[in-house]
Amino acid sequence: METAATAVTDLAVLLARAQRRIEHALAEAYADFDLTAEQWRILSVLLDDPGQTMTRLADGAALPAGTLTRHVDRLAERGLVLRKVHAEDKRRAVVALSPVGASVAREIRARHQTEAIAEVVGDLKAALDRLD
């Protein structure tokens, strides 16, 4: 019999495996654009919600602030993201995709529609249904 604690542990393991499977399935797309998985997460968050502060972007991309700053610096050097001064608080920066960055993000997002990723999503939905 599965307890709630066991189900949560199983879900944590399943999520870690799902992340690894998805990143493996997209490794070729990342390599094609010379990106890391972390950099892809930044681009993906910005594609969905442009004009993020660094704090919101770190949260959305699930990255520590210091790591985020290094990745944003690299992405800005490559012309994939733009940093601007926050309109209301001049001490803060706002990050958005450049036109090239948006194009790259849309291309990688299109590659998410693979059979391997659809299978992972199905597995996750089934696991979540078992928790209900």
Number of C-alpha atoms within 10 A of each C-alpha: 4 9 9 10 9 11 15 15 12 14 17 12 12 16 16 12 13 18 14 12 16 20 17 15 17 21 15 14 22 19 11 11 13 10 18 15 16 16 19 22 19 26 29 22 21 23 19 9 13 16 20 19 17 18 15 15 26 20 13 16 18 13 18 12 15 10 12 21 14 12 19 22 15 15 20 18 11 12 14 20 22 20 19 13 13 15 10 7 8 9 8 14 17 18 22 24 27 17 13 13 22 19 14 22 24 15 13 20 16 11 15 16 10 12 11 15 20 13 14 18 14 12 15 16 11 11 17 13 9 10 12 5
